[in-house]
Amino acid sequence: MNIDIQPFNVLFLCTHNSARSILAEAMLNHLGRGRFKAYSAGSSPRENQKPNPIALDTLRMAGVSIEGLSSKSWDVFAKPDAPHMDLVITVCDNAAGEVCPYWPGQPATAHWGYADPSTVEGEDEKKREAFIQTLHLIGKRLEIFVNLPASSLTRLAIEQTARDLTQLDKAFHE
């Protein structure tokens, strides 16, 4: 008997949905091996609906697909016909502090704060390095996340695990 298992849907939020949330969406879809389906959105997305070009270049260089990536409003995912989210993760401090829309199904939530690589000033190489570093940090966290046993993917367990990964990341920096 072949039973279709629905992927675990994760929405990454950031203010402009052009850098950190885009990196997280692409990386989780890359690492998730069909167990996870990632999306991203922002409270004030870029008007041209195009992610930061350095974010896209960073993903390409890492061998991660950029197909279908776009900056979009988080309102898209609050609509009745939107995919049901199992977990919503804010990846910037601004989005974490904003009043989010109502998410159907009351998904688990967590905050994974990352510095905004798009605010780094200086030479192009310095900017690229900031994006590479952010992708690396996101990737380390997501590697742990995607390797969780299926029994850990209940709402309460996943919310606690997602929050615990924040503490793990802080330990990497100490």
Secondary structure, DSSP 8 states (H G I E B T S, - for coil): -------EEEEEE-SSSSSHHHHHHHHHHHHSTTSEEEEEEBSS--TT----HHHHHHHHHTT---TT----BGGGGGSTTS---SEEEE-SHHHHHS-----TT--EEEE-----GGG--S-HHHHHHHHHHHHHHHHHHHHHHHTS-GGG-SHHHHHHHHHHHHHHHHHHT-
